[in-house]
Amino acid sequence: MTATTGTRDGQIRIQGLTKRFGDFTAVDDLSFDVEPGRITGFLGPNGAGKTTTLRMLLGLVRPTSGTATIGGRDYAQLPHPLGTVGAALEATNFHPGRSGRDHLLVLADTASIPAARVDELLELTGIPAAARKRAGGYSMGMRQRLGLAAALLGDPEVLVLDEPANGLDPEGIRWLRGFLKHLASQGKTILVSSHLLQEVAQTVDDVVIIANGRLVRAGTMADLEGTPGALVRTSDPEALAGALRVADVTSTLQDDGALVADTTDLRLVGDVALRAGLPVYGLQPQRADLEQLYFSLTEGTNRNLGDAAVAVGAPTERDAVIGEEGADER
């Protein structure tokens, strides 16, 4: 997640990336790296600039300044885009009257990818039974799987996924988690935008959090979770803290009366409490919660781009991106 002196194949590098739509700054001097063989969660409130960042990375929106590169190249400079980057930004970019299999076959044909790859991906993403049905009748979860299959057609080294767990049931989310980890184990670079914080905590290796278009925190999950400890509840936390000090274990008293001991050895904490004659009402491992960290970093920073934007005539991030795409097409 830290800046490096060189760029490796498959590495995503965002450097000083800025995008302005008139007076509205959607992305503001944003910099971070996404490394091969790792899953990176891209988090932020609505309107934080995630969509604009992903679209600039994929060459769909022009940056005002800065760069967004894949393996050291802009998307437009990639010699084999489909074999380098697979992206699923929306679960509706297909013809509703076309079957899921036909949708993939059309995409495969444009890139000279054999039909066998389509059938392989239908099996891999778990939708072979629905493949011959019209995609317009798919559930949201099935659309997500179809989008993921399309992103994987060229066996890319980089995957960019926007809210891939939307619409998936618990079994589907569990499948997606294992599938992404499998792809990362093959050395693929995976950038996932999501608002499902608990799922992100169980899936990703690294986290990038932005607010108001700016980076507020980036690091590994282990770094963000901080030093592990043991959370214990007892009738006299101050007495237990003293007993733990005798056992060379420091601790911190929380506002709710719980004690956090600086050790992962739950048995040691329990034994110390027993010797001190103190009842224990709760004892569990303690690590920083991603959800708590997220809200502590982004609370009060969310740009309310609904009513406020309408009131002043400013574009929301989504409206601005759509306007930019329309300008590009013209």
N, C-alpha and C positions, 0 to 999 in steps of 0.2 A: 504493500500500500504506500510505501514511501517512495520518493523520487529516486530514480536510478540514473546512472551516467549513460547507459546504452539502452536500446530498445530491442526486445526479443520478439521473435515470430510469435504472433498470437497475443502479444501484450496490447491492451488498450491503454492509451495515454491521453489524458485530458490536461491541457496546459493553458492556463490563462483564458479559458473559454468564456466569451461574453456574447450575449445576444440581446439587442435592443429592438423593440418594435415601437418606433416613435419615441415617446417619453417613457415608455414602460420597459424596464430592464428585467427580462425573464431569467437570464443567467448572468451572473456577475463575477468575472475573474475566477472561474472554477478550475481547480487542478486536483487530479488524483490519478492513480494507476490501478489497473485491474490485471492481475497476474495469471499466466497460464497454469492450469492444473488446480485452480481454486474457484470457488463460488463466491461472488461478491454481491451482497445485498445493497441495493440503491434505494434509500429511504428519504422521505420528506413529506410534509403536509401537502394537501391539494394546493396547486399553484406555486409549489416550491421551485419548479423549473426542471423536474425530472423528464417530462415528455420532450421538452425542447432540447435538452441535452442529448437524449437518445436519438432524436431526429437529426441533430447536427452530426452526431457520430456516424449515422447511416447516410449522410449526404442529402437528406430530405429538406434541410433548412440550412441556409448559409450563415455562418458565424459573423458577428460584427467584428470580432477580433479573437485571437487565440486559435488553438488547433485541437482537433479531436482525431487521433490516428489509431490505426490498427496495424501492428507490426511495423510502425514507423511511416505508414502511408495513409493519406486521406482515402476515404472509401472510393472516390471516383478514380483513384490511381491504382486500385487493386486489379491485377491482371485476371484473376478468376474470382469475382466477388462471391458467387454462390458457393464456391468451394472454400472460401475464407471465412465468411460471416453468414450466419443464419439468424434471422430476426423474426420475432412474432410480437408486433406492437398492438395489433387488434385481433379480436376473434370473429370479425365479420367481413374480412377481405376475401370473400369468395362469392361465386354466383349461386344464389339460393336454389336455382333449379337444376344445378349440376350435382352429381353425386360426389361424395368425398374423394373417392378413388379417381374419378375423372378430373376433379380439381387438381389433384397431385400429378396426374398424367400430363395435363396441359403444362404445368410448371416444369415437369421433368423434360418434356419434349423441347421446350425452349432452350434448355441447357444441355441437350443431348445426353440426358441421364436415362439409363435403361429402365423399362417398366418394372423389372424385377426389384429395383430399389424401392419403388412405390409400395409394392406388396410387402416387402421386408419392413418398411416403416409402419405400415398399417398394423402389422403384427406387434411391432416393437412398442407402439403407442397404445395398443389395446383397443383398436376400433375396427377390426376386420369385419365383424358382423354388420356394422352400420355403414361400411365403406360404399355399398352400392345403393344406399338410400340418398335422397336429396338432402344436401347439406343445409338447406333452409329449414328443415325440420329437426335439426340437431339441437340438443340441449346445450347450455352454455359450456358445461364440462366437456362435451363431445367436440364442440368448436375449439376449445382450448387444445385438445389433443390433436385435432386436425391441423391447427396452426403450428403446433410443435413439430408434427411430422413434416410440414412444408418447410420449416426452418432447417430441418436436418437433411433435406434432400441431397445436398451437395457434400454431405459429410464434412461440414465446416469445422475449423479449429476454434472458432469464436461463436458463442451464442449470446444474443441480446434478447431478453424476454421481459415484456411489460405485463405485470400482474398475471403470471401463468397459472396461479392457483385459483383465480376467480372462477366460481361456478363448479369447482370440483367438490365432491363429497369427501368425507374423512378418509375413505379408502383411496380415493383418487389423489388426495393430497399426500398421503403416505407413499403411494406409488411414485408421484412426481419427485418427492424428496429423494427416494432411493435412486431414481433414474438420473437425476441431476448429479448426484454424488458419483454414480457410475461413470457418467460422461467426464466429470472432472478428474476421475482417477485415470482416464485415458489421456490426460494432458490438455483437455479443452479449457478455454477461457470462458467463464460463464458470468454474465452480468444480469442480475434479476432485480427489476423494480417491483416493489411489493408494499402493501400496507398491512399485511398479516404478520404482525411483529413476533408473535410467539412461534409461528411457523418459520419465519426467517431465522430466529434464534436456534432452531433445531436443524437448519439446513445449510447456512452459509459459513464460510471460513472468515470472510472479511466483511466489513460494513462501511458504507459511505452514507453520511447523513447530511442533507442540505436543507436550507430554509431561506426563503426570500432570494433564491438563486445563488446563495453562497454556501461554501463548505462550512459546516459547523463541527464535524468530527469524522475522522477516518482511521481505521485500524483493524486489527484482527479481533475476532470475537473474544479470544482469550484476553487480549489487552483491555477491551472494553468492559469485560466482566470483572476485571480487577482481581485482587488476591482472594482466593477462596478462604472460607472460614466455617465456623460452626455457630448456628443460631440456637440459643438455649433460653428457655423460659423457666423461671423458678420463683419461689415465694420471696427470696431475698437476693436479688441480683448483685448487690454490692458485696454481700458476704461471699458469694460465689466468685466474684471478680478477685477478691482478696485470696481465696483459696487457689484460684488459677495462677495468680502471680507467684505463689509459693512453688507451683509446679512449672515455673518459667513460661507461662502462657499469658500473653497480654490479651486484653479484651476491651470492648467499647460498649457502653450502655446506650441503647437507643431510646428515642422519645417515648415509644410505646412500652418501655419497661423490659424489653428483650435484651439479652446480652449476646454480643457477637464476639466469639473467641477466635483468636488468630491461629487456628489450627484446623486441619481437616480430620483429625483423629477424634471421631465422635466417642469412641470408647474411653479415651483419656478424659474427656470432659465429663462423661457420666460417672467414671470412677472417682474423679475429684469431688463431684457433687455428693456422691454416696459417702465418701470419707468425711465430708463436712456436715453430713446429716441434713442436706438440703433436698427437698423434693424437686423433681424435674417434671414439668408439665409438657415440655416440647423440646425436641432436639433433632436438628436437621442440618444438612449442608447448606451453606449460604454463599451465593454469588450475586453480583449485581444483576438486576433484571433489565433486559434490553428495553422493555416497554417503559420502565421507570426512567432509564437513561434517555430514551428518545423524547419523552415528554418534558424532561428537565431541560433538554437542549433546545427544543422547538417551541415550548410553551410561550405564547405571546408573540411568536414570530410569523404566524400564518397570515399571509396577505389575504384578506377577505375580498376576493376578486369577484364576488357576486353582485350584491346590491351596490357596493361602493364603486365598482367598475362601471356599472350602468349609470350611476349618478354623475360621474365625472366624464363619461364617454371613453374611458380607457378600456383596452382589450383585456380579456382574461388570457391566461397562458394558452389555453386551447384555441380560442378565437384568433389569437395572434399567430399561432402556428398555422392554422388553416388559411389565414390571410396570406401568410408568407408562401405557402405551397401554391395558392392560386396565382400569386404574382410570378412565381417561378414558371408555372405552366404557361402563363401568358407571354 
